[in-house]
Amino acid sequence: MRTCLVVLLCMLVSCQITREETAKDNPLFVSKNQASGIHFENTLSYTEDFNPYIYRNFYNGGGVAIGDINNDGLEDIYFTGNMVDNKLFLNKGEWRFEDITEQAGVSCSNVWSTGATFADVNGDGFLDLYVCKSGRQVGNNRHNELFINNGDSTFTESSKEYGLAIEGLSVHSAFFDYDKDGDLDMYLLNNSLKSVGGFELVKDVRQLPDATGNGNKFFRNDDGKFIEITEEAGIYSS
């Protein structure tokens, strides 16, 4: 009996060692950080006048958008930074990427970027880029920015022309054709300037628009101009 137990134990240990060796030889994921050419770090450093106590979403992080901006069949990557510039990396194939941020014109310098979304907003067959902003209520480009793809791996900022230069505490956006008219509409996840604890516990408070004018927003695309229809659609949130 003892002999059988010893043999069984040896077999179990042997199987465990074999599995560990197999995992080392054939890992599920392999890091290609250095060779890929992708170098991005969302570094945060708080100060006396801007920190987690003043801005409650200080550590919410940035965003990532993945899409084929030049229609070459390869997925490109866009990273957003809170206290650092955003970065756009063009996929060159074979796990190699090139930083084309400056030539593309999508760095969004000196402003707190959050979510980013690739979507063909103007329907020309090229992915455009919408970048949400949050953080401090100051800055020349503090509003959310819409970068229209020029078709040559460069972009033109056009948020005001399209009616999407929203300024608040935006988190992320989603583009979809809600009314099935062939163009993309937009839902914006947008924090309120008022803290959650500041909303009184009163009946039906969530059926009232955010008194500060913020909260989530819904926009309908009317021939290239986005019109806010948040209340019309029955969306009341903050």
C-alpha positions in Angstrom: 0.0 0.0 0.0 2.8 2.4 0.9 4.6 1.5 -2.3 1.5 2.5 -4.3 1.2 5.8 -2.5 4.8 6.6 -3.1 4.5 5.8 -6.8 1.3 7.9 -7.1 3.0 10.8 -5.4 6.0 10.6 -7.7 3.7 10.6 -10.7 1.8 13.7 -9.5 5.0 15.6 -8.8 6.3 14.6 -12.3 3.1 15.8 -14.0 3.4 19.1 -12.1 7.0 19.6 -13.1 6.1 18.8 -16.7 3.3 21.3 -16.8 5.6 24.0 -15.4 8.3 23.3 -17.9 5.7 23.3 -20.7 4.4 26.7 -19.5 7.9 28.1 -19.5 8.7 26.8 -23.0 5.3 27.8 -24.5 4.0 30.8 -22.5 0.5 32.1 -23.3 1.7 35.7 -23.8 5.1 37.0 -24.9 6.3 40.5 -24.2 7.5 42.5 -27.2 7.8 45.9 -25.5 11.3 46.7 -26.5 11.2 45.5 -30.1 7.7 46.9 -30.9 8.7 50.6 -30.8 5.8 51.4 -28.5 7.0 53.6 -25.7 4.3 55.3 -23.6 3.9 55.9 -19.9 1.0 57.8 -18.3 3.1 59.4 -15.5 1.2 61.3 -12.7 2.7 63.7 -10.2 0.4 65.7 -7.9 1.1 69.1 -6.5 -0.4 71.2 -3.7 -2.9 72.8 -6.0 -3.8 69.8 -8.0 -4.1 66.3 -6.4 -6.6 63.5 -5.6 -8.2 65.6 -2.9 -9.0 68.4 -5.3 -9.8 66.3 -8.4 -11.5 63.1 -7.3 -10.8 61.2 -10.6 -7.1 61.8 -10.4 -6.2 58.1 -10.6 -8.9 57.1 -13.1 -6.2 56.7 -15.8 -6.1 57.5 -19.5 -7.5 55.6 -22.5 -6.5 53.4 -25.5 -8.1 53.3 -29.0 -7.2 50.7 -31.6 -8.1 51.0 -35.2 -6.8 51.0 -38.8 -6.3 54.7 -39.6 -4.8 54.2 -43.1 -6.8 51.2 -44.3 -3.7 49.0 -44.8 -5.2 46.1 -42.8 -3.1 46.7 -39.7 -4.5 47.9 -36.4 -2.9 51.1 -35.1 -2.8 52.3 -31.5 -3.6 55.6 -29.8 -2.8 56.2 -26.1 -4.1 59.1 -24.0 -2.2 60.7 -21.2 -3.3 62.7 -18.2 -0.2 64.8 -17.6 1.8 63.7 -20.7 1.1 64.1 -24.4 -1.1 61.5 -26.2 0.7 59.2 -28.6 -0.3 57.6 -31.9 1.6 54.5 -33.1 1.3 53.4 -36.8 1.4 49.6 -37.2 4.2 48.8 -39.7 3.6 45.0 -39.5 5.6 42.2 -37.9 4.9 43.7 -34.4 6.7 47.0 -35.3 5.1 50.4 -34.6 6.2 53.9 -35.5 5.4 57.0 -33.4 3.6 59.4 -35.8 2.0 61.7 -33.2 3.5 65.0 -34.2 3.0 64.6 -38.0 -0.5 63.3 -37.4 -1.3 66.4 -35.1 -3.0 64.5 -32.3 -0.8 65.0 -29.3 -3.4 67.1 -27.2 -0.6 68.7 -25.3 -1.1 70.4 -21.9 -4.5 69.0 -21.2 -5.9 66.0 -19.2 -7.1 63.5 -21.8 -9.3 60.5 -20.9 -11.1 58.2 -23.3 -10.4 58.0 -27.0 -12.6 56.5 -29.8 -11.9 55.7 -33.4 -15.0 56.0 -35.6 -15.7 57.1 -39.2 -17.6 60.2 -38.1 -17.9 61.8 -41.5 -18.4 58.6 -43.4 -15.6 59.0 -45.9 -14.1 55.5 -45.3 -11.3 56.6 -42.9 -11.4 56.3 -39.1 -11.6 59.7 -37.3 -10.5 60.2 -33.6 -12.5 61.6 -30.7 -10.6 62.5 -27.6 -12.4 63.2 -24.2 -11.0 65.7 -21.8 -11.3 66.1 -18.0 -9.1 67.4 -15.1 -8.6 71.1 -14.7 -11.2 73.4 -16.0 -8.6 75.5 -17.9 -6.6 75.2 -21.1 -6.7 76.4 -24.7 -8.0 73.0 -25.9 -9.8 72.0 -22.8 -12.9 70.9 -24.7 -13.2 67.4 -26.2 -11.5 67.2 -29.6 -12.6 65.6 -32.9 -9.8 64.8 -35.2 -11.0 64.2 -38.8 -8.8 61.8 -40.8 -7.3 63.5 -43.9 -6.6 60.1 -45.5 -2.8 60.5 -45.4 -2.2 59.7 -41.7 -2.7 63.3 -40.6 -5.8 64.7 -38.9 -7.6 68.1 -38.6 -9.2 69.1 -35.3 -12.8 69.9 -36.2 -14.9 69.5 -32.9 -16.5 73.0 -33.1 -17.5 72.5 -36.8 -19.3 69.2 -35.9 -20.8 70.5 -32.6 -18.8 68.1 -30.4 -16.5 70.6 -28.6 -18.0 69.6 -25.2 -16.3 70.9 -22.1 -16.7 69.2 -18.8 -15.5 66.0 -17.1 -15.8 63.6 -20.0 -14.8 60.0 -19.6 -15.5 58.2 -22.9 -17.6 58.3 -26.0 -19.5 55.7 -28.1 -20.5 56.3 -31.8 -23.4 54.3 -33.3 -26.3 54.8 -35.7 -29.2 54.9 -33.2 -31.8 56.2 -35.7 -30.7 54.1 -38.6 -30.3 57.0 -41.0 -26.8 55.9 -42.2 -24.6 58.1 -40.1 -23.1 57.8 -36.7 -24.6 59.5 -33.6 -22.7 59.8 -30.3 -23.3 59.0 -26.6 -20.9 60.8 -24.2 -20.1 59.4 -20.7 -19.7 62.6 -18.8 -19.1 63.2 -15.1 -20.9 66.0 -13.2 -18.9 68.8 -11.8 -20.9 68.1 -8.6 -19.6 65.2 -6.5 -21.7 62.1 -6.0 -22.1 62.9 -2.3 -23.6 66.3 -3.2 -26.8 64.8 -4.8 -29.6 64.9 -2.2 -31.4 61.6 -1.7 -34.8 62.8 -2.9 -37.4 60.9 -4.9 -37.0 60.8 -8.7 -33.8 62.8 -8.6 -32.5 60.6 -11.5 -35.4 61.7 -13.7 -34.2 65.3 -13.6 -31.4 66.7 -15.8 -28.1 67.5 -14.1 -28.6 70.9 -12.6 -25.0 71.9 -13.5 -25.5 71.2 -17.2 -23.2 68.2 -17.2 -23.8 64.5 -16.8 -24.1 62.0 -19.7 -25.0 63.5 -23.1 -26.6 62.1 -26.3 -26.0 63.7 -29.7 -27.8 63.0 -33.0 -25.9 63.5 -36.3 -27.9 65.7 -38.6 -25.9 65.9 -41.9 -22.6 66.3 -40.2 -23.7 68.5 -37.3 -24.3 66.9 -33.9 -27.3 68.1 -32.1 -27.8 67.4 -28.4 -31.0 65.4 -27.8 -30.3 64.2 -24.2 -33.6 65.2 -22.7 -35.5 64.4 -25.8 -34.2 60.8 -25.6 -35.2 60.6 -21.9 -31.6 60.4 -20.6 -31.2 62.0 -17.2 -28.0 61.1 -15.4 -25.0 62.7 -13.8 
